């Protein structure tokens, strides 16, 4: 349920809806959620979603999309975490041209996905078949997927995992990688 009201649907309603319809749920974790929120959210879903259903977790929504506030938030956090050593980051981030600074958001997103998904999997210990953590990406930013999926120390050293205080690549704690794209319909003016 998206855009149904200003502040989203209550978690209890989303879980009850999944149970009533007997369908798996896709839950977006707000980008401003702290670790306590994530733990409480995952615990509630684990304890109340029917055990035959799977909870799919995504960090925020379209963190790569500059239309949304989370993109600027993520890029700004990455910049300041690297600069100030926050959360053990040791910086610096790569130097990009002005137009490519959007890639800073992937540093925060990768770091936060790693931490959020590790937290969720701790909550689901012994029941990992009931949760599924997803790293999301927009296919138009093709090079970013290679950073998110990096398992090579060389790639990690240049991109997401470098200096971000994660024990491994973000994909190592994710269950899948979801990519999206926008399509334009010929003759339509509202396509992307």
N, C-alpha and C positions, 0 to 999 in steps of 0.2 A: 504494500500500500504506500504509494508515493504521492506527495503533494496533496494529500487529502485534507490536511489542515496545517496551519502555520508551523506548529512544532512537531509534526509527525504523529504517528499513532503510538499509544502506550504499548510497551513491550508485552504487557499482559494480554492485550487485545490481539496483537499479532500472533502470539503463541496459541491463544484460544482459537483463532481463525484457522491456523495450520492444523490443530487437533480436530476441529469440527469438519474440515474438508479432507482430512487425512492426507495432507501434502507437506513435503519438506519446506522449510522456511529459509529465506535469504535475508540475513540480518546485517545491515550496515552499521558499523560502529562509528559514532560521531568522531570527527577528527580532534575535537577538544576533550575527548574522554581520557581520564587518567587511569592508572592501573587498577585502582579500586573500583571504578565504574565498570571497567572491562571484566574484572573478576565477578562482580555482582551480576552483571548482565549475563555472562556465560553460565554462572551458577543457576540463575533463575531459569534460563532456557533449558539447561541440562535437566533440572529437577521437574519441569512442568511440560516440556514437549513430549508427546507420546514416544515411547522408547523405540517404536518401529520407524520413526522419522529421523531425518538428518537435518541438523542446523548448519547452514552454509554461512560463513562469516567473511565479510569484506570490510576492510578499513575504509571508512568514509564512503564517498561517492565521487568518482571522476576527479581524483586528486590532480591528475594531469591536465584538467580542463580549466583554463584561465578565466572562464566565466564564473566559476565558483570561488568563494572566499578561501576554501581549503588549499587551493593552489598557492596563493600568496602567503598564507600562513605557513605552509610546509617549506617553501623556499626561504622565507625569512627565518624560520626556526633553524634550518640547516646552516644558513649563513652565520647566525649568532652562536649556535652550538659549537661550530668549528672554530669560530673566532675566540670564544670565551672558555672553551674546554668544558662546556656544560655536559653532564651525563657521561663524562669520560671521553668525549670526542677530543681528538688531538689535532684536528685540522692540518693544514689548510685544505679548502676545497679547490678543485681545479679552476683555473682562470678561463672563463668563457667570454666570447664577445657578448655585448649587451643583449642581442637578440637570443642568445642561447642560455641566458641565466635561468630560464625556466627549468633547466635540468637540475638546478639545486633542489627542487621539490622532490626529486627521486631519491636524493640522499636521505632526507627526513622520512619519506614514505617507506623506503627499504628498511631503515633503522626501526621505525615504528611498527611496521608489519612484523619484523623479527620479534620484537618485544611483545606485541599484542598476541601474536599467534602462539608464542611460547607460553604465555599466560593462559590462553584458552586451552591449550593441550594439557596444561597442569590441572586445570579444572576438570577436564574430561578424562583424567588418568583412569585406565581400566575400561573406558567407554569411548575410545577414539573413533570407533565406527559410527558414532552418533554426531560427530562434528567434522566439518570440512572447511579448511581455511583457504582463501582465494586471494591471490595477488592480481589486481586488475590493471589493465593497460589499454591505451588507445593505439590502434594499429598505425595511425598516421605518424607516430613518433617512433619509428622503427628501431632506431639505435637504442632507445631506452630499454627495450625488451632484453637486449643482450646484457645490459647492466643488471637488470633485475634477476635474470636467470644465471648470472655468473657463478661458476663454481671454480674457475681458474683464479689462482692467487694473483696472477698478473692483471687480469681484468678487475678483480675486486680491489686491487691496490690502486687502480686509477679511477674507480667509480664508486659504486654504492657502499661497499663495506669498508673502504679505507677510512681509517680514523674515526669511525662511527661507533666504536665500542660494541660490536656484535661479535659473537663467537663464531659465526658462520654466515654464509650468504643468506639473504632473506628467503630465497626459494627453498632452502633446506628445511624450513619449518612450515612451508605452505604445502597444500595438497594439490593445488592446481593453479593454472595461470589463465585468466580469462581476458580475452582481448575483444575490443569493440571497434567498430568503425561507423562512420556516418555515410549515408548514401544520398546522392542527389537524383531526383527523378527528372529526366529531360522535360523541359518546358515548365517546370515548377519553380517558383521563386523562393520557396521556403526550405529548400534542401541545404545540406551542409557541404 
